[in-house]
Amino acid sequence: MKETKTFFLNGEEYFSEKPINLADIINYFNYNSSLLVLEYNSFICPKKDWNTIFIKDNDTIEIVTIVGGG
């Protein structure tokens, strides 16, 4: 029996039946990892940890992209 995990990304609810980490989410949603800040459960998460943090039920992730202009 698969355990479905619910998580929230930028206020939207998502579900996963397989283990996923923060790097998987960034890749799946095609974010440019060099131009973003990631908040995981209310804490800024350094890029070096994205591969080792796996999503748990009811986790909250906020991704803010950096946009330049002039």
PQR file of N, CA, C, O and H, with PARSE charges and radii, in Angstrom:
ATOM      1  N   MET A   1       0.838  -1.182   0.000 -0.4000 1.5000
ATOM      2  CA  MET A   1       0.000   0.000   0.000 -0.0000 2.0000
ATOM      3  C   MET A   1       0.883   1.245   0.000  0.5500 1.7000
ATOM      4  O   MET A   1       1.790   1.365   0.824 -0.5500 1.4000
ATOM      5  N   LYS A   2       0.622   2.160  -0.913 -0.4000 1.5000
ATOM      6  CA  LYS A   2       1.400   3.378  -1.015 -0.0000 2.0000
ATOM      7  C   LYS A   2       0.865   4.424  -0.041  0.5500 1.7000
ATOM      8  O   LYS A   2      -0.341   4.553   0.166 -0.5500 1.4000
ATOM      9  H   LYS A   2      -0.114   2.062  -1.582  0.4000 1.0000
ATOM     10  N   GLU A   3       1.793   5.161   0.544 -0.4000 1.5000
ATOM     11  CA  GLU A   3       1.401   6.241   1.443 -0.0000 2.0000
ATOM     12  C   GLU A   3       1.465   7.557   0.678  0.5500 1.7000
ATOM     13  O   GLU A   3       2.541   7.976   0.251 -0.5500 1.4000
ATOM     14  H   GLU A   3       2.773   5.057   0.375  0.4000 1.0000
ATOM     15  N   THR A   4       0.332   8.202   0.506 -0.4000 1.5000
ATOM     16  CA  THR A   4       0.281   9.471  -0.198 -0.0000 2.0000
ATOM     17  C   THR A   4       0.616  10.591   0.773  0.5500 1.7000
ATOM     18  O   THR A   4       0.052  10.680   1.863 -0.5500 1.4000
ATOM     19  H   THR A   4      -0.542   7.861   0.853  0.4000 1.0000
ATOM     20  N   LYS A   5       1.549  11.447   0.354 -0.4000 1.5000
ATOM     21  CA  LYS A   5       1.918  12.607   1.159 -0.0000 2.0000
ATOM     22  C   LYS A   5       1.325  13.847   0.510  0.5500 1.7000
ATOM     23  O   LYS A   5       1.371  14.010  -0.709 -0.5500 1.4000
ATOM     24  H   LYS A   5       2.008  11.375  -0.532  0.4000 1.0000
ATOM     25  N   THR A   6       0.774  14.708   1.334 -0.4000 1.5000
ATOM     26  CA  THR A   6       0.258  15.984   0.895 -0.0000 2.0000
ATOM     27  C   THR A   6       1.290  17.044   1.253  0.5500 1.7000
ATOM     28  O   THR A   6       1.822  17.055   2.363 -0.5500 1.4000
ATOM     29  H   THR A   6       0.737  14.575   2.325  0.4000 1.0000
ATOM     30  N   PHE A   7       1.570  17.940   0.300 -0.4000 1.5000
ATOM     31  CA  PHE A   7       2.441  19.062   0.621 -0.0000 2.0000
ATOM     32  C   PHE A   7       1.916  20.301  -0.085  0.5500 1.7000
ATOM     33  O   PHE A   7       1.105  20.211  -1.007 -0.5500 1.4000
ATOM     34  H   PHE A   7       1.137  17.931  -0.601  0.4000 1.0000
ATOM     35  N   PHE A   8       2.385  21.445   0.355 -0.4000 1.5000
ATOM     36  CA  PHE A   8       1.910  22.709  -0.179 -0.0000 2.0000
ATOM     37  C   PHE A   8       3.082  23.465  -0.785  0.5500 1.7000
ATOM     38  O   PHE A   8       4.095  23.688  -0.123 -0.5500 1.4000
ATOM     39  H   PHE A   8       3.044  21.518   1.104  0.4000 1.0000
ATOM     40  N   LEU A   9       2.940  23.856  -2.037 -0.4000 1.5000
ATOM     41  CA  LEU A   9       3.964  24.599  -2.753 -0.0000 2.0000
ATOM     42  C   LEU A   9       3.363  25.927  -3.189  0.5500 1.7000
ATOM     43  O   LEU A   9       2.429  25.966  -3.990 -0.5500 1.4000
ATOM     44  H   LEU A   9       2.116  23.674  -2.575  0.4000 1.0000
ATOM     45  N   ASN A  10       3.908  27.010  -2.655 -0.4000 1.5000
ATOM     46  CA  ASN A  10       3.409  28.359  -2.961 -0.0000 2.0000
ATOM     47  C   ASN A  10       1.893  28.449  -2.802  0.5500 1.7000
ATOM     48  O   ASN A  10       1.206  29.059  -3.621 -0.5500 1.4000
ATOM     49  H   ASN A  10       4.667  26.978  -2.004  0.4000 1.0000
ATOM     50  N   GLY A  11       1.386  27.835  -1.739 -0.4000 1.5000
ATOM     51  CA  GLY A  11      -0.033  27.911  -1.415 -0.0000 2.0000
ATOM     52  C   GLY A  11      -0.922  26.901  -2.118  0.5500 1.7000
ATOM     53  O   GLY A  11      -2.108  26.811  -1.802 -0.5500 1.4000
ATOM     54  H   GLY A  11       1.944  27.339  -1.074  0.4000 1.0000
ATOM     55  N   GLU A  12      -0.387  26.140  -3.057 -0.4000 1.5000
ATOM     56  CA  GLU A  12      -1.165  25.130  -3.778 -0.0000 2.0000
ATOM     57  C   GLU A  12      -0.913  23.751  -3.176  0.5500 1.7000
ATOM     58  O   GLU A  12       0.208  23.431  -2.780 -0.5500 1.4000
ATOM     59  H   GLU A  12       0.577  26.213  -3.313  0.4000 1.0000
ATOM     60  N   GLU A  13      -1.956  22.947  -3.112 -0.4000 1.5000
ATOM     61  CA  GLU A  13      -1.857  21.607  -2.543 -0.0000 2.0000
ATOM     62  C   GLU A  13      -1.450  20.599  -3.615  0.5500 1.7000
ATOM     63  O   GLU A  13      -2.002  20.585  -4.714 -0.5500 1.4000
ATOM     64  H   GLU A  13      -2.866  23.207  -3.433  0.4000 1.0000
ATOM     65  N   TYR A  14      -0.465  19.751  -3.272 -0.4000 1.5000
ATOM     66  CA  TYR A  14       0.018  18.706  -4.171 -0.0000 2.0000
ATOM     67  C   TYR A  14       0.100  17.393  -3.405  0.5500 1.7000
ATOM     68  O   TYR A  14       0.107  17.370  -2.175 -0.5500 1.4000
ATOM     69  H   TYR A  14      -0.016  19.763  -2.378  0.4000 1.0000
ATOM     70  N   PHE A  15       0.162  16.293  -4.167 -0.4000 1.5000
ATOM     71  CA  PHE A  15       0.224  14.961  -3.580 -0.0000 2.0000
ATOM     72  C   PHE A  15       1.343  14.165  -4.231  0.5500 1.7000
ATOM     73  O   PHE A  15       1.627  14.343  -5.416 -0.5500 1.4000
ATOM     74  H   PHE A  15       0.156  16.311  -5.167  0.4000 1.0000
ATOM     75  N   SER A  16       1.976  13.292  -3.466 -0.4000 1.5000
ATOM     76  CA  SER A  16       3.004  12.409  -4.016 -0.0000 2.0000
ATOM     77  C   SER A  16       2.905  11.050  -3.350  0.5500 1.7000
ATOM     78  O   SER A  16       2.734  10.952  -2.135 -0.5500 1.4000
ATOM     79  H   SER A  16       1.745  13.147  -2.504  0.4000 1.0000
ATOM     80  N   GLU A  17       3.014  10.000  -4.155 -0.4000 1.5000
ATOM     81  CA  GLU A  17       3.018   8.640  -3.624 -0.0000 2.0000
ATOM     82  C   GLU A  17       4.430   8.079  -3.528  0.5500 1.7000
ATOM     83  O   GLU A  17       4.637   7.005  -2.964 -0.5500 1.4000
ATOM     84  H   GLU A  17       3.153  10.080  -5.142  0.4000 1.0000
ATOM     85  N   LYS A  18       5.399   8.803  -4.079 -0.4000 1.5000
ATOM     86  CA  LYS A  18       6.778   8.319  -4.015 -0.0000 2.0000
ATOM     87  C   LYS A  18       7.612   9.305  -3.203  0.5500 1.7000
ATOM     88  O   LYS A  18       7.239  10.472  -3.078 -0.5500 1.4000
ATOM     89  H   LYS A  18       5.231   9.675  -4.537  0.4000 1.0000
ATOM     90  N   PRO A  19       8.731   8.854  -2.654 -0.5600 1.5000
ATOM     91  CA  PRO A  19       9.606   9.773  -1.915  0.2800 2.0000
ATOM     92  C   PRO A  19      10.201  10.816  -2.869  0.5500 1.7000
ATOM     93  O   PRO A  19      10.769  10.469  -3.905 -0.5500 1.4000
ATOM     94  N   ILE A  20      10.066  12.078  -2.513 -0.4000 1.5000
ATOM     95  CA  ILE A  20      10.647  13.158  -3.311 -0.0000 2.0000
ATOM     96  C   ILE A  20      11.376  14.124  -2.392  0.5500 1.7000
ATOM     97  O   ILE A  20      10.991  14.321  -1.240 -0.5500 1.4000
ATOM     98  H   ILE A  20       9.605  12.361  -1.672  0.4000 1.0000
ATOM     99  N   ASN A  21      12.422  14.714  -2.916 -0.4000 1.5000
ATOM    100  CA  ASN A  21      13.152  15.704  -2.135 -0.0000 2.0000
ATOM    101  C   ASN A  21      12.935  17.083  -2.757  0.5500 1.7000
ATOM    102  O   ASN A  21      12.264  17.220  -3.780 -0.5500 1.4000
ATOM    103  H   ASN A  21      12.735  14.554  -3.852  0.4000 1.0000
ATOM    104  N   LEU A  22      13.512  18.095  -2.121 -0.4000 1.5000
ATOM    105  CA  LEU A  22      13.315  19.454  -2.608 -0.0000 2.0000
ATOM    106  C   LEU A  22      13.884  19.647  -4.012  0.5500 1.7000
ATOM    107  O   LEU A  22      13.288  20.356  -4.823 -0.5500 1.4000
ATOM    108  H   LEU A  22      14.057  17.983  -1.289  0.4000 1.0000
ATOM    109  N   ALA A  23      15.017  19.035  -4.308 -0.4000 1.5000
ATOM    110  CA  ALA A  23      15.607  19.144  -5.648 -0.0000 2.0000
ATOM    111  C   ALA A  23      14.673  18.544  -6.698  0.5500 1.7000
ATOM    112  O   ALA A  23      14.566  19.078  -7.802 -0.5500 1.4000
ATOM    113  H   ALA A  23      15.502  18.460  -3.649  0.4000 1.0000
ATOM    114  N   ASP A  24      13.998  17.446  -6.373 -0.4000 1.5000
ATOM    115  CA  ASP A  24      13.037  16.842  -7.301 -0.0000 2.0000
ATOM    116  C   ASP A  24      11.917  17.829  -7.646  0.5500 1.7000
ATOM    117  O   ASP A  24      11.507  17.935  -8.802 -0.5500 1.4000
ATOM    118  H   ASP A  24      14.085  17.012  -5.476  0.4000 1.0000
ATOM    119  N   ILE A  25      11.434  18.539  -6.644 -0.4000 1.5000
ATOM    120  CA  ILE A  25      10.354  19.509  -6.858 -0.0000 2.0000
ATOM    121  C   ILE A  25      10.825  20.646  -7.753  0.5500 1.7000
ATOM    122  O   ILE A  25      10.114  21.049  -8.674 -0.5500 1.4000
ATOM    123  H   ILE A  25      11.767  18.453  -5.705  0.4000 1.0000
ATOM    124  N   ILE A  26      12.009  21.160  -7.488 -0.4000 1.5000
ATOM    125  CA  ILE A  26      12.553  22.248  -8.297 -0.0000 2.0000
ATOM    126  C   ILE A  26      12.701  21.807  -9.752  0.5500 1.7000
ATOM    127  O   ILE A  26      12.359  22.557 -10.666 -0.5500 1.4000
ATOM    128  H   ILE A  26      12.586  20.833  -6.740  0.4000 1.0000
ATOM    129  N   ASN A  27      13.201  20.614  -9.966 -0.4000 1.5000
ATOM    130  CA  ASN A  27      13.360  20.094 -11.330 -0.0000 2.0000
ATOM    131  C   ASN A  27      12.011  19.830 -11.997  0.5500 1.7000
ATOM    132  O   ASN A  27      11.825  20.162 -13.168 -0.5500 1.4000
ATOM    133  H   ASN A  27      13.479  20.004  -9.223  0.4000 1.0000
ATOM    134  N   TYR A  28      11.079  19.240 -11.267 -0.4000 1.5000
ATOM    135  CA  TYR A  28       9.775  18.908 -11.835 -0.0000 2.0000
ATOM    136  C   TYR A  28       9.050  20.159 -12.328  0.5500 1.7000
ATOM    137  O   TYR A  28       8.448  20.153 -13.402 -0.5500 1.4000
ATOM    138  H   TYR A  28      11.230  18.971 -10.316  0.4000 1.0000
ATOM    139  N   PHE A  29       9.111  21.234 -11.533 -0.4000 1.5000
ATOM    140  CA  PHE A  29       8.412  22.460 -11.902 -0.0000 2.0000
ATOM    141  C   PHE A  29       9.284  23.390 -12.753  0.5500 1.7000
ATOM    142  O   PHE A  29       8.896  24.522 -13.044 -0.5500 1.4000
ATOM    143  H   PHE A  29       9.600  21.239 -10.661  0.4000 1.0000
ATOM    144  N   ASN A  30      10.460  22.903 -13.147 -0.4000 1.5000
ATOM    145  CA  ASN A  30      11.341  23.606 -14.080 -0.0000 2.0000
ATOM    146  C   ASN A  30      11.776  24.987 -13.583  0.5500 1.7000
ATOM    147  O   ASN A  30      11.838  25.942 -14.356 -0.5500 1.4000
ATOM    148  H   ASN A  30      10.775  21.984 -12.911  0.4000 1.0000
ATOM    149  N   TYR A  31      12.075  25.080 -12.286 -0.4000 1.5000
ATOM    150  CA  TYR A  31      12.623  26.316 -11.739 -0.0000 2.0000
ATOM    151  C   TYR A  31      14.106  26.406 -12.069  0.5500 1.7000
ATOM    152  O   TYR A  31      14.792  25.386 -12.141 -0.5500 1.4000
ATOM    153  H   TYR A  31      12.024  24.303 -11.658  0.4000 1.0000
ATOM    154  N   ASN A  32      14.598  27.610 -12.268 -0.4000 1.5000
ATOM    155  CA  ASN A  32      16.027  27.847 -12.437 -0.0000 2.0000
ATOM    156  C   ASN A  32      16.626  27.933 -11.035  0.5500 1.7000
ATOM    157  O   ASN A  32      16.432  28.930 -10.340 -0.5500 1.4000
ATOM    158  H   ASN A  32      14.041  28.438 -12.210  0.4000 1.0000
ATOM    159  N   SER A  33      17.341  26.909 -10.622 -0.4000 1.5000
ATOM    160  CA  SER A  33      17.816  26.813  -9.241 -0.0000 2.0000
ATOM    161  C   SER A  33      18.808  27.905  -8.860  0.5500 1.7000
ATOM    162  O   SER A  33      19.030  28.145  -7.674 -0.5500 1.4000
ATOM    163  H   SER A  33      17.498  26.099 -11.187  0.4000 1.0000
ATOM    164  N   SER A  34      19.401  28.563  -9.832 -0.4000 1.5000
ATOM    165  CA  SER A  34      20.350  29.623  -9.499 -0.0000 2.0000
ATOM    166  C   SER A  34      19.649  30.958  -9.241  0.5500 1.7000
ATOM    167  O   SER A  34      20.279  31.913  -8.788 -0.5500 1.4000
ATOM    168  H   SER A  34      19.220  28.368 -10.796  0.4000 1.0000
ATOM    169  N   LEU A  35      18.351  31.024  -9.529 -0.4000 1.5000
ATOM    170  CA  LEU A  35      17.620  32.285  -9.373 -0.0000 2.0000
ATOM    171  C   LEU A  35      16.421  32.167  -8.430  0.5500 1.7000
ATOM    172  O   LEU A  35      15.355  32.720  -8.702 -0.5500 1.4000
ATOM    173  H   LEU A  35      17.840  30.248  -9.897  0.4000 1.0000
ATOM    174  N   LEU A  36      16.599  31.446  -7.326 -0.4000 1.5000
ATOM    175  CA  LEU A  36      15.470  31.316  -6.411 -0.0000 2.0000
ATOM    176  C   LEU A  36      15.930  31.222  -4.961  0.5500 1.7000
ATOM    177  O   LEU A  36      17.083  30.918  -4.656 -0.5500 1.4000
ATOM    178  H   LEU A  36      17.465  30.996  -7.105  0.4000 1.0000
ATOM    179  N   VAL A  37      14.972  31.497  -4.090 -0.4000 1.5000
ATOM    180  CA  VAL A  37      15.132  31.292  -2.657 -0.0000 2.0000
ATOM    181  C   VAL A  37      14.046  30.307  -2.253  0.5500 1.7000
ATOM    182  O   VAL A  37      12.889  30.467  -2.640 -0.5500 1.4000
ATOM    183  H   VAL A  37      14.035  31.744  -4.338  0.4000 1.0000
ATOM    184  N   LEU A  38      14.405  29.298  -1.484 -0.4000 1.5000
ATOM    185  CA  LEU A  38      13.460  28.261  -1.096 -0.0000 2.0000
ATOM    186  C   LEU A  38      13.254  28.294   0.414  0.5500 1.7000
ATOM    187  O   LEU A  38      14.206  28.236   1.192 -0.5500 1.4000
ATOM    188  H   LEU A  38      15.345  29.167  -1.170  0.4000 1.0000
ATOM    189  N   GLU A  39      11.988  28.390   0.804 -0.4000 1.5000
ATOM    190  CA  GLU A  39      11.623  28.341   2.215 -0.0000 2.0000
ATOM    191  C   GLU A  39      10.913  27.011   2.468  0.5500 1.7000
ATOM    192  O   GLU A  39       9.938  26.676   1.796 -0.5500 1.4000
ATOM    193  H   GLU A  39      11.215  28.438   0.172  0.4000 1.0000
ATOM    194  N   TYR A  40      11.416  26.265   3.440 -0.4000 1.5000
ATOM    195  CA  TYR A  40      10.867  24.951   3.762 -0.0000 2.0000
ATOM    196  C   TYR A  40      10.384  24.970   5.204  0.5500 1.7000
ATOM    197  O   TYR A  40      11.183  25.106   6.130 -0.5500 1.4000
ATOM    198  H   TYR A  40      12.209  26.537   3.986  0.4000 1.0000
ATOM    199  N   ASN A  41       9.079  24.833   5.392 -0.4000 1.5000
ATOM    200  CA  ASN A  41       8.466  24.881   6.726 -0.0000 2.0000
ATOM    201  C   ASN A  41       8.933  26.100   7.509  0.5500 1.7000
ATOM    202  O   ASN A  41       9.345  25.995   8.664 -0.5500 1.4000
ATOM    203  H   ASN A  41       8.430  24.722   4.640  0.4000 1.0000
ATOM    204  N   SER A  42       8.862  27.257   6.860 -0.4000 1.5000
ATOM    205  CA  SER A  42       9.149  28.573   7.450 -0.0000 2.0000
ATOM    206  C   SER A  42      10.623  28.875   7.676  0.5500 1.7000
ATOM    207  O   SER A  42      10.946  29.861   8.339 -0.5500 1.4000
ATOM    208  H   SER A  42       8.527  27.343   5.922  0.4000 1.0000
ATOM    209  N   PHE A  43      11.525  28.057   7.145 -0.4000 1.5000
ATOM    210  CA  PHE A  43      12.956  28.313   7.270 -0.0000 2.0000
ATOM    211  C   PHE A  43      13.592  28.360   5.884  0.5500 1.7000
ATOM    212  O   PHE A  43      13.286  27.536   5.023 -0.5500 1.4000
ATOM    213  H   PHE A  43      11.263  27.257   6.606  0.4000 1.0000
ATOM    214  N   ILE A  44      14.482  29.333   5.676 -0.4000 1.5000
ATOM    215  CA  ILE A  44      15.218  29.398   4.415 -0.0000 2.0000
ATOM    216  C   ILE A  44      16.110  28.164   4.336  0.5500 1.7000
ATOM    217  O   ILE A  44      16.843  27.862   5.277 -0.5500 1.4000
ATOM    218  H   ILE A  44      14.731  30.003   6.375  0.4000 1.0000
ATOM    219  N   CYS A  45      16.046  27.464   3.229 -0.4000 1.5000
ATOM    220  CA  CYS A  45      16.778  26.209   3.074 -0.0000 2.0000
ATOM    221  C   CYS A  45      17.936  26.405   2.096  0.5500 1.7000
ATOM    222  O   CYS A  45      17.713  26.767   0.941 -0.5500 1.4000
ATOM    223  H   CYS A  45      15.450  27.710   2.465  0.4000 1.0000
ATOM    224  N   PRO A  46      19.176  26.168   2.549 -0.5600 1.5000
ATOM    225  CA  PRO A  46      20.321  26.322   1.648  0.2800 2.0000
ATOM    226  C   PRO A  46      20.302  25.279   0.527  0.5500 1.7000
ATOM    227  O   PRO A  46      19.854  24.147   0.711 -0.5500 1.4000
ATOM    228  N   LYS A  47      20.794  25.690  -0.618 -0.4000 1.5000
ATOM    229  CA  LYS A  47      20.807  24.841  -1.807 -0.0000 2.0000
ATOM    230  C   LYS A  47      21.526  23.517  -1.560  0.5500 1.7000
ATOM    231  O   LYS A  47      21.140  22.496  -2.127 -0.5500 1.4000
ATOM    232  H   LYS A  47      21.159  26.609  -0.768  0.4000 1.0000
ATOM    233  N   LYS A  48      22.559  23.516  -0.727 -0.4000 1.5000
ATOM    234  CA  LYS A  48      23.329  22.298  -0.465 -0.0000 2.0000
ATOM    235  C   LYS A  48      22.487  21.207   0.202  0.5500 1.7000
ATOM    236  O   LYS A  48      22.871  20.037   0.181 -0.5500 1.4000
ATOM    237  H   LYS A  48      22.872  24.345  -0.266  0.4000 1.0000
ATOM    238  N   ASP A  49      21.351  21.572   0.790 -0.4000 1.5000
ATOM    239  CA  ASP A  49      20.500  20.610   1.494 -0.0000 2.0000
ATOM    240  C   ASP A  49      19.331  20.092   0.661  0.5500 1.7000
ATOM    241  O   ASP A  49      18.620  19.189   1.102 -0.5500 1.4000
ATOM    242  H   ASP A  49      21.040  22.522   0.807  0.4000 1.0000
ATOM    243  N   TRP A  50      19.119  20.636  -0.519 -0.4000 1.5000
ATOM    244  CA  TRP A  50      17.935  20.289  -1.308 -0.0000 2.0000
ATOM    245  C   TRP A  50      17.856  18.811  -1.660  0.5500 1.7000
ATOM    246  O   TRP A  50      16.757  18.263  -1.750 -0.5500 1.4000
ATOM    247  H   TRP A  50      19.697  21.369  -0.877  0.4000 1.0000
ATOM    248  N   ASN A  51      18.980  18.159  -1.860 -0.4000 1.5000
ATOM    249  CA  ASN A  51      18.962  16.733  -2.217 -0.0000 2.0000
ATOM    250  C   ASN A  51      18.723  15.822  -1.021  0.5500 1.7000
ATOM    251  O   ASN A  51      18.364  14.658  -1.195 -0.5500 1.4000
ATOM    252  H   ASN A  51      19.872  18.604  -1.787  0.4000 1.0000
ATOM    253  N   THR A  52      18.914  16.325   0.169 -0.4000 1.5000
ATOM    254  CA  THR A  52      18.821  15.466   1.356 -0.0000 2.0000
ATOM    255  C   THR A  52      17.530  15.660   2.160  0.5500 1.7000
ATOM    256  O   THR A  52      17.255  14.894   3.083 -0.5500 1.4000
ATOM    257  H   THR A  52      19.206  17.271   0.311  0.4000 1.0000
ATOM    258  N   ILE A  53      16.748  16.670   1.817 -0.4000 1.5000
ATOM    259  CA  ILE A  53      15.490  16.916   2.536 -0.0000 2.0000
ATOM    260  C   ILE A  53      14.345  16.318   1.736  0.5500 1.7000
ATOM    261  O   ILE A  53      14.030  16.774   0.637 -0.5500 1.4000
ATOM    262  H   ILE A  53      16.971  17.292   1.067  0.4000 1.0000
ATOM    263  N   PHE A  54      13.726  15.285   2.308 -0.4000 1.5000
ATOM    264  CA  PHE A  54      12.606  14.616   1.659 -0.0000 2.0000
ATOM    265  C   PHE A  54      11.292  15.132   2.230  0.5500 1.7000
ATOM    266  O   PHE A  54      11.179  15.408   3.424 -0.5500 1.4000
ATOM    267  H   PHE A  54      13.982  14.915   3.201  0.4000 1.0000
ATOM    268  N   ILE A  55      10.318  15.254   1.364 -0.4000 1.5000
ATOM    269  CA  ILE A  55       9.019  15.797   1.718 -0.0000 2.0000
ATOM    270  C   ILE A  55       8.283  14.851   2.657  0.5500 1.7000
ATOM    271  O   ILE A  55       8.229  13.641   2.441 -0.5500 1.4000
ATOM    272  H   ILE A  55      10.409  15.029   0.393  0.4000 1.0000
ATOM    273  N   LYS A  56       7.719  15.444   3.706 -0.4000 1.5000
ATOM    274  CA  LYS A  56       6.871  14.718   4.648 -0.0000 2.0000
ATOM    275  C   LYS A  56       5.456  15.263   4.522  0.5500 1.7000
ATOM    276  O   LYS A  56       5.239  16.320   3.930 -0.5500 1.4000
ATOM    277  H   LYS A  56       7.764  16.427   3.881  0.4000 1.0000
ATOM    278  N   ASP A  57       4.509  14.546   5.075 -0.4000 1.5000
ATOM    279  CA  ASP A  57       3.109  14.949   4.992 -0.0000 2.0000
ATOM    280  C   ASP A  57       2.905  16.334   5.597  0.5500 1.7000
ATOM    281  O   ASP A  57       3.388  16.627   6.690 -0.5500 1.4000
ATOM    282  H   ASP A  57       4.685  13.687   5.556  0.4000 1.0000
ATOM    283  N   ASN A  58       2.184  17.178   4.869 -0.4000 1.5000
ATOM    284  CA  ASN A  58       1.813  18.537   5.272 -0.0000 2.0000
ATOM    285  C   ASN A  58       2.969  19.530   5.326  0.5500 1.7000
ATOM    286  O   ASN A  58       2.855  20.566   5.980 -0.5500 1.4000
ATOM    287  H   ASN A  58       1.792  16.941   3.981  0.4000 1.0000
ATOM    288  N   ASP A  59       4.078  19.235   4.653 -0.4000 1.5000
ATOM    289  CA  ASP A  59       5.166  20.210   4.551 -0.0000 2.0000
ATOM    290  C   ASP A  59       4.710  21.402   3.717  0.5500 1.7000
ATOM    291  O   ASP A  59       3.849  21.288   2.845 -0.5500 1.4000
ATOM    292  H   ASP A  59       4.170  18.392   4.122  0.4000 1.0000
ATOM    293  N   THR A  60       5.317  22.547   4.014 -0.4000 1.5000
ATOM    294  CA  THR A  60       5.027  23.774   3.284 -0.0000 2.0000
ATOM    295  C   THR A  60       6.309  24.283   2.640  0.5500 1.7000
ATOM    296  O   THR A  60       7.333  24.442   3.305 -0.5500 1.4000
ATOM    297  H   THR A  60       6.016  22.640   4.723  0.4000 1.0000
ATOM    298  N   ILE A  61       6.239  24.535   1.339 -0.4000 1.5000
ATOM    299  CA  ILE A  61       7.393  25.010   0.579 -0.0000 2.0000
ATOM    300  C   ILE A  61       6.979  26.294  -0.133  0.5500 1.7000
ATOM    301  O   ILE A  61       5.941  26.350  -0.792 -0.5500 1.4000
ATOM    302  H   ILE A  61       5.407  24.406   0.798  0.4000 1.0000
ATOM    303  N   GLU A  62       7.798  27.307   0.011 -0.4000 1.5000
ATOM    304  CA  GLU A  62       7.584  28.552  -0.723 -0.0000 2.0000
ATOM    305  C   GLU A  62       8.833  28.782  -1.572  0.5500 1.7000
ATOM    306  O   GLU A  62       9.953  28.723  -1.065 -0.5500 1.4000
ATOM    307  H   GLU A  62       8.642  27.261   0.546  0.4000 1.0000
ATOM    308  N   ILE A  63       8.638  29.040  -2.849 -0.4000 1.5000
ATOM    309  CA  ILE A  63       9.745  29.317  -3.750 -0.0000 2.0000
ATOM    310  C   ILE A  63       9.545  30.721  -4.305  0.5500 1.7000
ATOM    311  O   ILE A  63       8.507  31.046  -4.882 -0.5500 1.4000
ATOM    312  H   ILE A  63       7.728  29.088  -3.261  0.4000 1.0000
ATOM    313  N   VAL A  64      10.571  31.539  -4.113 -0.4000 1.5000
ATOM    314  CA  VAL A  64      10.540  32.914  -4.617 -0.0000 2.0000
ATOM    315  C   VAL A  64      11.635  33.021  -5.668  0.5500 1.7000
ATOM    316  O   VAL A  64      12.802  32.745  -5.390 -0.5500 1.4000
ATOM    317  H   VAL A  64      11.414  31.276  -3.644  0.4000 1.0000
ATOM    318  N   THR A  65      11.256  33.421  -6.866 -0.4000 1.5000
ATOM    319  CA  THR A  65      12.246  33.568  -7.934 -0.0000 2.0000
ATOM    320  C   THR A  65      12.747  35.005  -7.964  0.5500 1.7000
ATOM    321  O   THR A  65      12.014  35.948  -7.663 -0.5500 1.4000
ATOM    322  H   THR A  65      10.308  33.646  -7.091  0.4000 1.0000
ATOM    323  N   ILE A  66      14.004  35.144  -8.333 -0.4000 1.5000
ATOM    324  CA  ILE A  66      14.644  36.444  -8.424 -0.0000 2.0000
ATOM    325  C   ILE A  66      14.575  36.891  -9.885  0.5500 1.7000
ATOM    326  O   ILE A  66      14.997  36.167 -10.787 -0.5500 1.4000
ATOM    327  H   ILE A  66      14.599  34.378  -8.577  0.4000 1.0000
ATOM    328  N   VAL A  67      14.044  38.077 -10.102 -0.4000 1.5000
ATOM    329  CA  VAL A  67      13.873  38.598 -11.447 -0.0000 2.0000
ATOM    330  C   VAL A  67      14.644  39.913 -11.548  0.5500 1.7000
ATOM    331  O   VAL A  67      14.464  40.820 -10.737 -0.5500 1.4000
ATOM    332  H   VAL A  67      13.701  38.665  -9.369  0.4000 1.0000
ATOM    333  N   GLY A  68      15.496  39.993 -12.552 -0.4000 1.5000
ATOM    334  CA  GLY A  68      16.234  41.236 -12.764 -0.0000 2.0000
ATOM    335  C   GLY A  68      15.553  42.089 -13.827  0.5500 1.7000
ATOM    336  O   GLY A  68      14.730  41.608 -14.606 -0.5500 1.4000
ATOM    337  H   GLY A  68      15.642  39.256 -13.212  0.4000 1.0000
ATOM    338  N   GLY A  69      15.903  43.311 -13.837 -0.4000 1.5000
ATOM    339  CA  GLY A  69      15.331  44.193 -14.838 -0.0000 2.0000
ATOM    340  C   GLY A  69      15.971  45.559 -14.764  0.5500 1.7000
ATOM    341  O   GLY A  69      16.855  45.805 -13.944 -0.5500 1.4000
ATOM    342  H   GLY A  69      16.572  43.702 -13.204  0.4000 1.0000
ATOM    343  N   GLY A  70      15.534  46.406 -15.591 -0.4000 1.5000
ATOM    344  CA  GLY A  70      16.143  47.725 -15.561 -0.0000 2.0000
ATOM    345  C   GLY A  70      15.293  48.765 -16.198  0.5500 1.7000
ATOM    346  O   GLY A  70      15.679  49.933 -16.247 -0.5500 1.4000
ATOM    347  H   GLY A  70      14.815  46.206 -16.257  0.4000 1.0000
TER
END
